[in-house]
């Protein structure tokens, strides 16, 4: 299930380590979890991460995922906003992680998509498919919104939609797709949207590195006995 670690890495803030790991990610994606067409569609993103200037990559990532609430990778935000229902859903998801022996180690919220994918990399494929199908309407909306922006990141969400067999015609998906996209250039409007501080459900954000810190390292299997 290294595929989900690879997808988690691709949706994480670009770094030089990620750039250097692109060849390993390509190898992992060929393990057959995603449809072949979905893997092929990821190549433009892999190529851009591998060859483009890291600061340009980081700037584009922030513009997409940090300045556009409709593209937020915090999944529950799309259905609960800042309501109390979101807090309850977050606690339930956190308990699911803990029951599976998975603990958050950084400031990300439990519903952050790269965190969820990291968790799913530790679960049986049928369970991973079921959890992603439960969030299928959100994945469909994110995939469509990213495609509208013409960004290569759309291929990651489209791959997850294909894996989960998510139906874009459901009432829930259509309701999300009917919402107007944020304008990342309207800083005043975005400040108003984000002015409320998010609740932290994980550990102290100042204590240690994010849970995704080991994603790239753990793509490689542990050394065989006697080889350490």
C-alpha positions in Angstrom: 0.0 0.0 0.0 2.9 2.3 -0.6 0.8 4.0 -3.3 -1.1 5.9 -0.7 2.2 7.1 0.9 3.2 8.3 -2.6 0.0 10.2 -3.1 0.2 11.7 0.4 3.7 12.9 -0.5 2.5 14.4 -3.8 -0.2 16.4 -1.9 2.2 17.7 0.7 4.1 21.0 0.6 6.8 20.7 -2.0 10.3 20.2 -0.7 13.7 19.3 -2.1 13.4 15.9 -0.6 10.2 15.4 -2.5 11.8 16.5 -5.7 14.6 13.9 -5.2 12.1 11.2 -4.4 10.1 11.5 -7.7 11.9 8.5 -9.3 11.0 6.4 -6.3 7.4 7.6 -6.4 7.1 6.6 -10.0 8.2 3.1 -9.1 5.7 2.9 -6.3 2.8 4.1 -8.5 3.4 1.2 -10.8 2.5 -1.3 -8.1 -1.0 -1.5 -9.6 -3.3 0.0 -7.0 -4.4 2.8 -9.2 -5.8 2.3 -12.8 -3.0 2.6 -15.4 -4.7 5.6 -16.9 -4.6 7.4 -13.5 -0.9 6.7 -13.1 -0.2 8.0 -16.6 -2.2 11.2 -15.8 0.1 11.8 -12.8 3.3 12.2 -15.0 2.9 16.0 -15.6 2.8 16.6 -11.9 5.8 14.3 -11.3 7.7 16.0 -14.1 7.0 19.5 -12.7 8.0 18.5 -9.2 11.2 17.0 -10.5 12.3 19.8 -12.8 10.9 23.1 -11.7 12.2 25.6 -9.3 11.3 24.7 -5.7 10.2 28.2 -4.8 7.9 28.4 -7.8 6.4 25.0 -6.8 5.9 26.1 -3.2 4.3 29.4 -4.3 1.8 27.6 -6.6 1.0 25.1 -3.8 0.2 27.8 -1.3 -1.9 29.7 -3.9 -4.0 26.5 -4.5 -4.4 24.9 -1.2 -3.8 27.6 1.4 -5.5 30.6 -0.2 -8.5 28.7 -1.6 -10.9 27.4 1.0 -12.8 25.5 -1.7 -9.6 23.6 -2.4 -8.8 23.0 1.2 -7.2 19.5 1.8 -9.0 19.4 5.2 -11.9 17.3 4.1 -14.5 18.0 6.8 -14.3 21.7 6.1 -16.1 21.1 2.9 -19.2 19.6 4.6 -19.1 21.0 8.2 -17.3 24.4 7.8 -16.4 25.6 11.3 -19.6 24.1 12.9 -19.6 21.9 16.0 -20.4 18.9 13.8 -16.9 19.2 12.4 -15.4 18.8 15.8 -17.4 15.7 16.5 -16.4 14.2 13.1 -12.8 15.1 13.8 -12.8 13.3 17.2 -14.4 10.2 15.6 -11.7 10.1 12.9 -9.0 10.6 15.4 -10.3 7.6 17.4 -10.3 5.6 14.2 -6.6 6.4 13.7 -5.8 5.5 17.3 -7.7 2.2 17.1 -5.5 1.4 14.1 -2.3 2.2 15.9 -1.8 5.4 14.0 -0.9 8.6 16.0 -0.6 12.1 14.6 2.8 13.6 15.2 2.4 17.2 14.0 0.0 20.1 13.6 -2.2 18.7 10.8 -5.8 18.1 11.6 -7.0 14.5 11.3 -9.1 15.2 8.2 -6.1 16.6 6.3 -6.1 14.5 3.1 -2.3 13.7 3.1 -2.7 12.4 6.8 -5.7 10.3 5.8 -3.7 8.8 2.9 -0.8 8.0 5.2 -3.2 6.2 7.5 -4.8 4.3 4.6 -1.3 3.1 3.6 -1.4 1.0 6.8 -4.8 -0.5 6.2 -6.1 -3.4 4.0 -7.0 -2.2 0.5 -10.7 -2.9 0.9 -10.8 -0.7 4.0 -9.0 2.0 2.2 -11.4 1.9 -0.7 -14.4 2.1 1.7 -13.0 5.1 3.6 -12.3 7.0 0.4 -15.7 6.1 -1.0 -17.3 7.6 2.1 -15.5 10.9 1.2 -16.2 10.3 -2.5 -18.3 13.4 -3.0 -15.6 15.6 -1.5 -12.9 14.0 -3.7 -15.1 14.5 -6.7 -15.5 18.2 -5.9 -11.8 18.7 -5.3 -10.9 16.9 -8.5 -13.3 19.0 -10.6 -12.2 22.3 -8.9 -8.5 21.5 -9.5 -9.2 20.6 -13.1 -10.9 24.0 -13.6 -7.7 25.6 -12.4 -5.8 23.7 -15.0 -3.4 22.3 -12.4 -1.5 19.0 -12.5 -2.6 18.3 -8.9 -6.0 17.4 -10.3 -4.6 14.0 -11.4 -4.0 13.0 -7.8 -7.7 13.6 -6.9 -8.9 12.0 -10.1 -6.9 8.9 -9.3 -8.5 8.7 -5.8 -11.9 9.2 -7.4 -11.2 6.3 -9.8 -9.9 4.1 -7.0 -12.9 4.7 -4.8 -15.4 4.5 -7.7 -16.9 7.8 -6.5 -20.0 8.9 -8.3 -20.0 12.6 -9.4 -23.7 12.5 -10.0 -24.7 12.1 -6.3 -26.7 14.8 -4.7 -23.9 15.5 -2.2 -21.3 15.8 -5.0 -23.5 18.1 -7.0 -24.2 20.3 -4.0 -20.4 20.8 -3.5 -19.8 21.4 -7.2 -22.5 24.1 -7.2 -20.6 26.2 -4.8 -18.6 29.1 -6.2 -14.8 28.7 -6.2 -12.7 31.1 -4.1 -10.7 33.7 -5.9 -7.1 33.3 -4.5 -6.2 36.8 -5.6 -9.0 38.4 -3.4 -6.9 38.6 -0.3 -9.4 40.7 1.7 -12.1 38.1 1.2 -9.8 35.2 2.0 -8.7 36.9 5.2 -12.3 37.2 6.3 -12.8 33.5 5.6 -9.8 32.3 7.4 -9.8 34.8 10.3 -11.3 32.2 12.7 -8.5 30.1 14.2 -8.8 26.4 13.6 -9.2 24.0 16.5 -6.2 21.8 17.0 -7.1 18.1 17.5 -3.6 16.7 17.2 -0.5 17.3 19.3 1.1 20.6 20.1 2.1 22.0 16.6 5.4 23.2 18.2 6.3 19.7 19.4 8.0 17.7 16.6 7.6 17.4 12.9 4.4 16.7 10.9 3.1 13.2 10.6 4.2 13.2 6.9 7.8 13.7 7.8 8.7 10.1 7.2 6.5 9.4 4.2 9.3 9.5 1.7 11.7 7.5 3.8 9.2 4.8 4.4 8.6 4.2 0.8 11.6 1.9 0.9 11.2 -1.5 2.6 13.1 -2.0 5.8 16.6 -3.6 5.4 16.7 -7.3 5.6 18.1 -8.9 8.8 21.9 -8.7 8.8 21.9 -5.8 6.3 21.5 -3.0 8.9 
